[in-house]
Structure formats: structure tokens, C-alpha cells
Amino acid sequence: MPRHRLTAAVLSLFLAVPAAADGPVVVELFTSQGCSSCPPADAIMHELAKRDDVIGLALHVDYWDYIGWTDEYGDPFHTTRQRIYARRGGRDMIYTPQMVVNGQQDIVGARHEQLERVIDAHLGAPPMAQVSATRTGDTVSVQVAPVDLPSGAVYDVRVVQYTPLRHASIRRGELAGRELDYANVVDAWHAGGQWDGAGPQVFQVSGVSELPAVVLVQQAGHGPIIAAARVD
């Protein structure tokens, strides 16, 4: 798949040192049913979905729809999120497949060994914050607390919901005729509020469906993810 607003990249570092999450490392895969290069990366997402130390999320984008097949799981917000990641990384392009680890480092394509090295680096870094979450009906209660946070930053607290397995019968475009399964397809984003990181705080997020959910604590403006947790 050619890149959207193309330039070459292999491994971009948003920050020199990983900012660790207290708990699982978040891997976001930007993918599309209109992308002929994406199935190998989609296969890696199936592996990540089985891990306890990783939260894998498949974010389907919409910018390849024009070539003949509309991705039924695509969301313009995912494209916007990817564009902001690119700007923060000093790039003027977005592409698929791309994996972004903890909102900081991006890996081109399905480079499994590079991905493992980046994940291990984040797992080995000390935690910056703690987060936990419980669900009661359609409300998720999120508890956050600082561990070692710099002063002055603001963090978005979001609940993200996903479907563990979705199927697509692709009839047109570069993958015409393929029957593909996708793991951990993101369906919804719920804003919980903003946290100043100064002390413990509780957020109540309503309108959450029965789908599996995770909490992301991320520097405002799609910055580093400093903590993440699955919703119990």
C-alpha cells in the first residue's frame, strides 16, 4: 500500500525515553480493509490480543475508502488521531499499516521483532502513574494516581471499547475476494475528563456498553500514554 502524503520512515521515536504505563503496554494498529499491505500486521494484532501485558487496539482508518472499498469499521477519528501522532513525531505523512506503542513510538508495517523490542523497553521502564477501573451497569469508575509524573502536564482519561473479533468479506479494492478476521476492533471512545496529575482522582464515565473496555491515561493532545488498564 502506498503511503498517504508519502515520505520514507522505518522507526520514528516520538520521545527519546519510553514513558511507562503502570500495567499493560498499549499498541495501536492503524489499518484498513482497503490496504493490501495490512493483513500481516492484522495477524500480529491477533497475537497481541492474547497477551496480558499488552493492550492491542485495531484502529481502522477511512482514507483508503476512495480506492474502491469502504472499510465498514473505519472511523474519521482514527485518521485524526493518526495525523496528530504524525505531527508530534515531526512527520508530514500517515500510512497503513502502522503500529504506535504507548502513543510514542511508531513501527512501519508488520515488523514483529522491532515491535517486541519496543514493547520490552516500555515494560522495563518504571511506572509514571497507576490506573484501575470497574464497571457498574453502563458506568465505568476510573481511579488514577501519580507515581512519578512531571508537573504542569494535563492528561486525558478515556474509556475505549472494542469488539474482540470481527469478520469482513471484502468485495472490491486491493483485497477483493478476501475473507479476513480482525482482532480488537475499536468501536467507541468515551471521554472521562482531564487529570492534572497532582494527586489521586476518580472519574465516572457513563454510557458505556457491554463491549470489552480499556482505560487510557494520555497526555492531552494525543501525547504519551502514561497508564492503561482493562476494565473489570
Beta strands, then each sheet from edge to edge (+ up, - down):
strand 1: 11-13
strand 2: 25-31
strand 3: 54-60
strand 4: 98-101
strand 5: 105-108
strand 6: 129-136
strand 7: 139-146
strand 8: 155-169
strand 9: 179-195
strand 10: 201-205
strand 11: 213-219
strand 12: 225-230
sheet 1: 1+ 5- 4+ 2- 3-
sheet 2: 6+ 7- 10+
sheet 3: 9+ 8- 11+ 12-
end
